[in-house]
Amino acid sequence: MTSDTPALLYIHGLNSSAQSKKACQLIALMKSLGLADRLQVPELHHHPRQAMLQLESAIEALGRPLLVGSSLGGYYATHLAQRHGLKAVLINPAVNPHQLFDGFLGMQQNLYTGEQWQLTEDHIQALAELEVPAPQDPQQFQVWLQTGDETLDYRRAEKFYRACALRIQAGGDHSFQGFAERLPALLSFAGCTRSAARDRLVGAISEAVDVRSHERKNIELPKFHERLITRTHGQSQR
């Protein structure tokens, strides 16, 4: 990967999809920059072991991409970044989610695809196998948090990633409001220095922001997430 051609691997979260708003914004941006082939946004399997196989394949195809992980995808990205020595941007990341999912076994539904699946003890064990020590390198990890996250208590991530480059914004929500406006910073962290590609960014960013009009399904928040909110806030300690 050269400074003018950053590679990105976007990793979506639990019951999310390659159709999510942030994924669409990244796709629009990279297309506008003529770098569509330098982005992969895999539709991840719900089982962590299958998802990790998909992500390892994407890393091999891209070379040394910047990992961009949201929610559970942030947990996956943390593991992969430490394993391969890659840089990562973590967006409202889940911290050791296997510690949160105990007691929530049973039927789940993907918010975008409608796929129904069973959360089992094997899923939780597979997540536990991916646990790594807290990262210590602010040059390797940027962690973007919004205090209004309604699904995960941002303070868990603030504590776990305290040695990293933290970017904490007041308000917002779990989807990370204003993500499109942060895309220049993301590309800069990926290694896109001032260049022809970077000069085109001003025009491209407006197109990416326009993707915010992309119709998201009106989806009722599942009971799983409602209970998870209560549990994470109850367990969090600064």
Legacy VTK file of the C-alpha trace (Angstrom):
# vtk DataFile Version 3.0
C-alpha trace
ASCII
DATASET POLYDATA
POINTS 238 float
0.000 0.000 0.000
1.437 3.360 -1.026
0.673 6.674 0.604
-1.689 7.524 -2.269
-3.621 4.254 -2.244
-4.813 3.388 1.247
-6.516 0.053 1.718
-9.458 -0.217 4.093
-11.263 -3.186 5.598
-14.598 -2.273 7.162
-15.849 -4.692 9.824
-19.503 -4.359 10.771
-21.030 -5.271 14.101
-23.481 -7.778 15.533
-26.668 -8.113 13.462
-25.394 -5.383 11.152
-24.377 -5.661 7.520
-22.343 -4.450 4.567
-25.532 -2.478 3.826
-25.162 -0.324 6.936
-24.941 3.446 6.744
-21.226 3.703 7.593
-20.400 0.954 5.102
-22.316 2.785 2.369
-20.532 6.037 3.182
-17.129 4.368 2.939
-18.062 2.671 -0.323
-19.235 5.993 -1.798
-16.042 7.738 -0.705
-13.666 5.133 -2.092
-15.574 5.007 -5.382
-15.359 8.792 -5.649
-11.601 8.598 -5.125
-11.218 5.854 -7.717
-10.136 3.465 -4.975
-13.074 1.064 -4.894
-10.721 -1.887 -5.281
-8.865 -0.816 -2.124
-11.895 -1.339 0.114
-13.499 -4.540 1.283
-16.738 -4.650 3.254
-17.524 -8.328 3.808
-20.979 -9.513 4.836
-19.876 -11.356 7.945
-21.207 -14.670 9.165
-22.828 -14.481 12.589
-20.452 -17.099 14.041
-17.129 -15.532 15.107
-14.966 -18.349 13.729
-16.561 -18.068 10.294
-16.342 -14.277 10.425
-12.639 -14.416 11.266
-11.971 -16.665 8.271
-13.668 -14.080 6.054
-11.637 -11.262 7.576
-8.326 -13.106 7.289
-9.091 -13.665 3.602
-9.862 -9.966 3.117
-6.605 -8.939 4.816
-4.660 -11.275 2.558
-6.338 -9.779 -0.511
-5.759 -6.151 0.516
-2.212 -6.460 1.845
-1.950 -4.311 4.978
-5.260 -2.472 5.238
-6.432 -0.073 7.873
-9.047 -1.933 9.881
-12.232 0.017 10.572
-14.349 -1.850 13.105
-17.729 -0.851 14.487
-19.243 -2.301 17.674
-18.519 -6.062 17.645
-16.438 -5.320 14.549
-14.219 -3.218 16.804
-13.569 -6.293 18.928
-12.658 -8.293 15.824
-10.462 -5.434 14.587
-8.607 -5.246 17.904
-7.734 -8.944 17.714
-6.672 -8.761 14.062
-4.674 -5.549 14.486
-2.640 -7.058 17.308
-2.222 -10.350 15.483
-1.016 -8.807 12.215
0.481 -5.519 13.400
-2.134 -3.457 11.549
-3.549 -0.038 12.330
-7.181 0.196 13.362
-9.935 2.734 13.858
-12.459 1.420 16.371
-15.933 2.978 16.377
-17.925 2.530 19.587
-16.227 -0.864 19.990
-17.512 -3.728 22.098
-15.098 -4.677 24.883
-14.842 -8.409 25.594
-18.420 -9.035 24.396
-18.396 -12.642 25.563
-18.662 -11.231 29.079
-21.863 -9.415 28.103
-23.683 -12.046 26.069
-23.982 -14.605 28.845
-27.682 -14.953 29.546
-28.768 -13.743 26.104
-28.676 -17.070 24.297
-31.379 -17.798 21.756
-32.874 -16.474 18.543
-31.383 -13.360 16.951
-32.250 -11.493 13.761
-29.989 -9.457 11.492
-31.369 -5.925 11.345
-30.609 -5.556 7.633
-30.828 -8.965 6.000
-33.610 -10.380 8.148
-31.578 -13.558 8.718
-32.546 -15.401 11.886
-29.942 -17.351 13.824
-29.290 -18.846 17.242
-26.783 -17.302 19.658
-25.221 -20.316 21.369
-22.603 -21.117 23.978
-20.275 -21.928 21.089
-20.582 -18.340 19.819
-19.623 -17.053 23.262
-16.678 -19.446 23.525
-15.478 -18.399 20.077
-15.610 -14.746 21.116
-13.671 -15.514 24.291
-10.932 -17.105 22.184
-10.366 -13.733 20.484
-9.721 -11.808 23.701
-6.434 -9.884 23.710
-4.705 -7.586 26.225
-5.556 -3.902 26.139
-3.697 -2.180 23.272
-0.902 0.168 24.275
0.074 1.969 21.050
-1.715 5.245 20.193
0.017 5.222 16.803
-1.679 1.908 15.990
-5.159 2.418 17.433
-7.625 5.284 17.208
-10.806 4.790 19.215
-13.829 6.906 18.321
-16.481 7.030 21.031
-19.741 8.906 21.484
-21.095 9.309 24.975
-24.696 8.949 23.779
-24.155 5.338 22.694
-27.434 3.680 23.626
-26.208 0.105 23.183
-22.767 -0.014 24.824
-21.456 2.062 27.712
-18.641 4.111 26.166
-16.801 4.139 29.513
-15.910 0.459 29.150
-14.054 1.260 25.926
-12.584 4.453 27.374
-11.052 2.420 30.185
-9.887 -0.544 28.100
-8.340 1.594 25.340
-7.020 4.337 27.623
-3.465 3.990 26.240
-4.694 4.500 22.667
-5.613 7.662 20.777
-9.104 8.317 22.139
-11.544 10.577 20.309
-14.561 11.061 22.568
-17.522 13.160 21.453
-20.429 14.194 23.649
-23.819 12.948 22.518
-24.253 10.895 19.382
-25.387 7.289 19.425
-24.203 3.733 18.785
-24.193 4.214 15.012
-21.725 7.116 15.494
-23.369 10.299 14.270
-21.283 12.451 11.918
-19.167 9.551 10.670
-18.994 10.959 7.130
-17.413 14.180 8.364
-14.652 12.124 10.008
-13.666 10.350 6.797
-10.754 12.721 6.009
-9.210 11.884 9.394
-9.742 8.201 8.701
-7.967 8.395 5.336
-5.130 10.375 6.879
-4.665 7.685 9.532
-4.696 5.099 6.746
-1.665 6.808 5.223
-3.229 8.939 2.516
-0.871 11.918 2.521
-1.491 15.079 0.517
-1.699 13.898 -3.062
-3.945 13.853 -6.093
-6.204 11.438 -4.260
-6.301 13.631 -1.157
-6.988 16.722 -3.261
-10.115 15.039 -4.622
-11.316 14.362 -1.103
-13.150 17.665 -0.655
-15.495 16.843 -3.519
-15.775 13.203 -2.580
-16.674 13.868 1.029
-19.833 15.746 0.075
-20.956 12.746 -1.949
-20.236 10.464 0.977
-22.219 12.720 3.303
-25.127 12.585 0.862
-25.334 8.873 1.527
-26.883 9.852 4.856
-30.128 10.130 2.907
-29.729 6.407 2.198
-32.964 4.896 3.480
-32.353 2.824 6.578
-35.036 0.344 7.477
-37.271 1.428 10.303
-36.318 -1.345 12.681
-37.579 -1.841 16.191
-34.724 -2.231 18.653
-34.612 -5.920 19.622
-35.122 -6.916 23.244
-31.588 -8.354 23.170
-30.141 -4.868 22.694
-32.472 -3.297 25.249
-31.284 -5.733 27.913
-27.664 -5.355 26.840
-27.870 -1.601 27.384
-28.967 -2.087 30.974
-26.340 -4.710 31.620
-23.359 -2.769 30.229
-24.270 0.371 32.135
-24.713 -1.625 35.285
-21.318 -3.338 34.964
-19.259 -0.361 33.827
-16.709 1.165 36.139
-14.433 4.039 35.272
LINES 1 239
238 0 1 2 3 4 5 6 7 8 9 10 11 12 13 14 15 16 17 18 19 20 21 22 23 24 25 26 27 28 29 30 31 32 33 34 35 36 37 38 39 40 41 42 43 44 45 46 47 48 49 50 51 52 53 54 55 56 57 58 59 60 61 62 63 64 65 66 67 68 69 70 71 72 73 74 75 76 77 78 79 80 81 82 83 84 85 86 87 88 89 90 91 92 93 94 95 96 97 98 99 100 101 102 103 104 105 106 107 108 109 110 111 112 113 114 115 116 117 118 119 120 121 122 123 124 125 126 127 128 129 130 131 132 133 134 135 136 137 138 139 140 141 142 143 144 145 146 147 148 149 150 151 152 153 154 155 156 157 158 159 160 161 162 163 164 165 166 167 168 169 170 171 172 173 174 175 176 177 178 179 180 181 182 183 184 185 186 187 188 189 190 191 192 193 194 195 196 197 198 199 200 201 202 203 204 205 206 207 208 209 210 211 212 213 214 215 216 217 218 219 220 221 222 223 224 225 226 227 228 229 230 231 232 233 234 235 236 237
